[in-house]
Amino acid sequence: MKVLSLLSIALTSILSTTVLADTQVIHAGELLAVPGKAPLKKQTVVIVDGKIKAVKKGFVSAKSIDKDATLVDLSKSFVMPGMMDMHVHLQGELGPNNDSEALKMSSQLMQMRSHMFAMRTLNAGFTTVRDVGSSSQEMYAMRDAIDRGWMQGPTIIAAGGVGITGGHADVSGVSPELMEFHDESNKTVCNGPYDCRRAARHAIKYGANLIKITSTGGVLTDRATGTGQQMEMDELKEVVLAAKRMGAKVASHAHQEDGIIAALEAGVASIEHGTYAGKKSYKLFKKSGAYLVPTLLAGETVLQMAKNTDVLSDSQKAKAIKVGTDMKGNFAKAYKAGVKIAFGTDSGVSKHGINAQEAVLMYKAGMPAAQVIKSATVNAADLIDKSASLGTIEAGKIADIIAMHASPLTDINELLDVDFVMKSGEVIKSK
């Protein structure tokens, strides 16, 4: 009887697994399975329980693979891996009401809005994002809820921010009384190497996947402190070392080359913006293997805001016009010098959901369409250590897949109109 019971339990388990298995079959008219390589015509992608099981030549009958399989007919579409944006801020958008929103909007309501922005991003074809600056616990909660399947949204790699007092990551543009409140609640503003070591450890302890530092000043800091180096080398080194010891990478906001060089020498994994990178920093990029995340869309956004609106203060406008004007030309130089590029927009400065406009700007600056797409897939996956599961459409990878009517390899603007989005095997959008 005991043997029969065990056999019955085993059989039930096998049958349950069979019943629960969810098989989908995509017929792809043109498939860019591995960005950087040539696309293939008439391919079949087999997906089981949210992961890619196989890629087959021709249009294989779904029923021949699994009698209960669901066919997703993209036989007249261009199919490729979901895109990834390595620089977003999902909790807000730059605009005239930011000050009043900061005072009046509860953290709970902000969280609801963040999810709206996340869904706009996902529906635009970006299935993974790296959020590099938000109220941390709210962002970690949304990240974890998406990972657990409680809600839809892009996979989120969430940063904890570490910056110095008065630097770009510190609160600016509000009354001293409110600054004191923010300083008391922000445990990752630091001064000196050992305090910055503490701040990095604190951020990782409480949920950060990576550390975001600000080695230089920034455009949107509401102080006329420029865009040159602000964090000292000993502070940068301690943050990077503390993060490394705890298994996390560091991304550095940096505009002027002095701060870019310091951050690269300290060992960061990526430079965000990198506006004024030059020959010395190019050598360090290539030596270290660090990525440049260019955020051309943010530069264009603040440039137009500075010229045409009163959203920015006078000190912000001056920096926006300078940086926004210079960014595209300097990006082109970095690409031609052989610097590795990972796609990133700084969405939150620009509006969420228009992330693919970055691709158009990169292309217009001189980067071939195939390399732009690779930067948003293969390269981005490498930057976040997810190459084993993301970035290509190959057996064993997570089924993050998008499609559009025509090839973005021949017209980059096709990325602006994604018609189909699948996230972990779940169809999110299908026109």
N, C-alpha and C positions, 0 to 999 in steps of 0.2 A: 504493500500500500504506500509506503514511504517513497519507493522508487517511482511509482505511478504518479504520486503527487508532485514530485520534483519534475517529472517529464511534462506533466500538465502545466506547471508554472512556466517551464522553459518554452513550451509551445505557445502559450498565451503571450509571453514576452515577444516571441518572434512575430506572431500575428499582429500584435499591437504595433510593433515597429513598422511592419509592412503597411498597415492601415494609416499610420501617422505620416509615412514618408510622402513628401510633397514634391512631385516632379513637374518641372516646367521645361518646355522646349522652345527655344527661340530660333526662328528662321531669319537670318540676317542677310539682307541683300548685299551689303558690303560690310565687312568686319575688320576693324582696326584692333586686333587682339593684343598686339604689343606695340604701343606708340614708339615711334622711331624706326619701326619696320614697315614694310609695305602692307596695305590692307589686302584682304582676301575677298573674293566674290563667292556668294551663295554658300554660306556656312551655317551649321547647326550648333547651337550652344545648349548643352544639357545641364540643367540645374536641379539639384536635389537638396531639399531642406536648406535653401538659402546659399548653397555653395556650388561652384561650378564643378561638375563631374567630368565633363568631356567637351571638346570642340571637334566637330566632325565635318568632313567635306560634303558639300551638296545639301539639299533640303531633305533630311531624313524624316520619315513619318514619325510623328509624336507617338502614335499608338504602337509602333514597332519597338519603341524604347520602353514604354510603360503604358499599359492599356488605360490607366487613369491619368495619364499626363495631360497637362494643359498646354496648348499651343499658343505661343505669342508670335503673331505674324508681323515681323519687321522685314519682310522680303523685299520691300521697296524703300528701305531706310538704310542710313549709314549708322552703324552700331559701334560703340567704343566704351572703354571703361568710364565710370563716373569720375568727374573732375574733382580736384581737391584744391582748396584755397587755404594757404598757409598763414594768412594774416587777416583775421576778422575780429570785430568787436560786436557780438550779437546783442548786447544789452541796450544799444541806442543808435541814433542817427544824428549827425551834426545838423543843427538847424537853429532857428531863432528862438525856440522855446526851451532850449536845454537848461537854462538857469531855473526857470519856474518848474520844470519837470523834476529837477533834482530836489527841489523843496517840497513839492506836492505829491509826487508819485510814490506810493508805498513800494516796498521791495517785492511784495506779492504781485502787484499790478505790473511792475517792471518785468517780473518773471513771465507773466502771461504775454507781454509784448515781445519778450526775447524769443519765446517759442514761435510767435508769428514771424519774426525775422528769420528764425532758423528754417521754417517751412518755406519761406520765399526763396531762401538760399538753396534748399533741397530741390524745389521745383524748377530752379534754374539749371539743374544738372550737377550741382556740387554735393556729392554724397559724403564727403569728409571735409572738416574744417579744423584749423588750429586757431582757437580763440586766445588771443595774446593780450588781453586786458579787459577784465570785467570784475564786478563784485564777485569775489571768489566762490563763496559757498552756494550762491544762487546758480552760478555757472556749473559748478561741480554737480549739483543736484540734477540739473537738466541733462548733463552729460551721462550721469549714471542711470537716469530714468530711460533715456534713449537706449543705452546699452542693454538694459534689462527688458526692453520691449514694452515698457509701460506707455510709451508715447512715440510718435513718429518724429523723425528729425535726422539731420546728418550726424555721422559719427563726429564727436567733438574731442579734440585733444586740447586740454585746457591748461593755460599757464597761470602760474602765480607770479605776480609782479614784484620786483625788488628794485628800489631806486633810492637816491639820496635826498636828504632834506633840501627842498628848493629846486630839485632837478625836475626833469620832464615828467617823471612818474608821480611826482608829488602834486597835491591839490594846488590849484592856482586860480586867481580871479574871483575869489570870494572874500568875505569879511574875515578879519583876524579871529573873531569869535568862532566862526564856522570852521576855520582852519584848525583851530585847537581841537574841536570836536573830531574832525577827520583824523588828525594826528593821533589822538587817543585811541581811535578804533583801528587804525592801520598799523599792523605789527610788522610790516615789511618795508617801511621807510627806514633807512639806516645811515650811519655815519662811521666811516673808518672800516678797516678790513674785517675786524672780528665781529663788529656789529652786523656787517653785511653777510658774514658767514652765518650768523644766527638767523638773520632774516630769510636766507635761502632755505635753511633747514626748517624753519617755521612754515614756509609756504609749501614745502613738499610734505611735511607732516600732516597738514590739513587738506591735502588732496591734489596738489598741483602735479600735472604730468610733466611739465617742464618749467623752467624759470625764464621770465622775460625781464631783461634789464634795459636801462636807457643810458648808454655810454656817452651820448651827446644830448644837447638840447633839442627841442622839437618845435615844429611850426605852431602847434595849437596850445603850447604853454603860454598862458596870458601874462607873460613877462618878457621884457626885451633882453633876454639872456642869450640870444643867438642860438646857433645850431652846432657849435663846436663841442669838444670833449668836456664832460662834466664829472663823470665817475673817474676816480684815480685808479691807476694800474693795480695797486695792492687790493683795492676793493673789488675790482673786476676778477682778479685771480682767485680771491677767496670765494666769491659766488660760484664761479665755474668749478672749483675744486669741491666745494660742499655739495653742489648738485651732482657732480660725477660720482662722489662717494655714495650717493643715495640713488644712483641709477637714472639720473635725469639729465637732459641736455639743456643748454642755455641759448636763447635767442636774444640778440642785441639790437634794439633800435639805435640807428647811427646814421647821421647825415654827413658831417665833415670828415675828411680823411683821418685826422688825428684820432678821433674816437673810433673809427672803423679799424685802424691799425691796432690800437690798444685792445679792442675787443677780440680781434683775431689772434693777437699774441697771447691773450689770456685763455684762448681755447674755445670760443663759442662755436656753436654748430651752424648758426646762420646770422647774417646781417640783414636787418629789416630796413628797407629804403635804400641805403647805401648811395645816397645822391652824389656825393663828391669823391667816390672811390677813384683812385689813381693807380699809377704803375706800381708803386710799392705795395699797395693793398692787393692789387691783382696777384702779385707773386705770393702773398700770404694766403689768399683765397685758395690758390692752386696747391700750395704746400700743405695746407691744413685740411683741404677737402670741404671747407665750409661752403654753404650755399648763400647766394644773394636772393633775397625776396624783394622784388623791385617796387611794388605798389604804385605803379604809374597812374592808376585810376585815382588814387588819393591826391597825388600831385595835381592832376588835371582838375579835380573837384575843388580843391582849396584855391587854385589859381582863378577859376571862374567865380567862386564866391567872393574872393578879394576884389575882383574887378567889377562885379555886378550886383553885390548885395552889401548889407550892413551887418551880416551875421558875425563877422570877425571883428575883433578889436584892432586898433591901429598897429599894435606890435605884432599881432598875428598876421595882419594883411601884408606887412612888409616882408615877413619871412615866407608867407605863402606865395607871393609873386616871384620871389627869388628862387625858392626851391621848386615850385611848380613849373617854372620856365626852364630850369636846368635839368630836370630829372630825366626826361626822355633821351636827350642827347648823350648823357653820361651812362645811362643804361646800355645804349647801343655800343659804347666803347667797352664796357665791361663784358658784354656778350662776345664781342669780336676778340677780346683778349683771352677768351677761354674760361671765364668764370662760370661755375655751375649755377644754374638758375632754377629756383623753385617758385611756382606761381603763387602770388599773393596780392590782395587788393587793398587792404586796410578798410574793408567795408564796415560801415559805421561812421566813417568819414564820408564815403560815398554811400548811396542807398543800398540796402540789402536786396538781393535778387537780380542786380545788374552786374554781377561779378564778372561775367564773360566779356564785358567791355574792356577789361584789363588785357585779354587776349588780343583784341583788335589793336589796342595801343602798342602792345609788344610787337605785333606784326608790322605795324606802321613804322616802328622805330628800327626795323631791320632784322627781326628774328623770324626765320622761316616758320610757316604754319606748323609743320611737323614737329619742330623743336618747341614751339609754344605749347602744343598739346602734350608733348612729352614732359614739359615742365610742370604741367597740372595733373600728371598721372604718375609716371614712373619716377620722376625726380622727387615729387612731393612724398610719395610713399617711402622713398629712401630716407628723406630727411626725418620722417617721424618713425623710422624703423619698422615699417609695415610692408616691406617689399614681399614678404612671404604670403601676405593675405590680400593686398590691394595693389592697384596700379595697372594691372593687365587683366585680360580675359583668358585665363588658363586654368587647367584642372587644379583643384585644391584651393583656388582663390574665392573670396567672398563675392557673391553675385551683386556687385554694384555696377550697374550697366545703364547707359543712356543711349538715346538715338535721336536722329534728326533726319529731315527729308533728303538732304544732299551732303556731300563731303565737305567738311571744314578744311580739308587739305587743299582744296581748290578755291574755296571761299570761306575765309576765317569767320565771316559774319554769320555763318550757319550756327555757330556756338551760341549766338544770341537768342536762338529760337529752338530750344530743346523740346522735342515732342513727347519723349518717353523717358521716364525715370524709374529705375528699379533699385531698391536699397535692400541689401541682404535677402534678395529673392522676393521681396514684396513690391508689387507694382504700385508706385506712388502717383504716377502721372502717365496718362495714355490718351493722346489726342485721336 
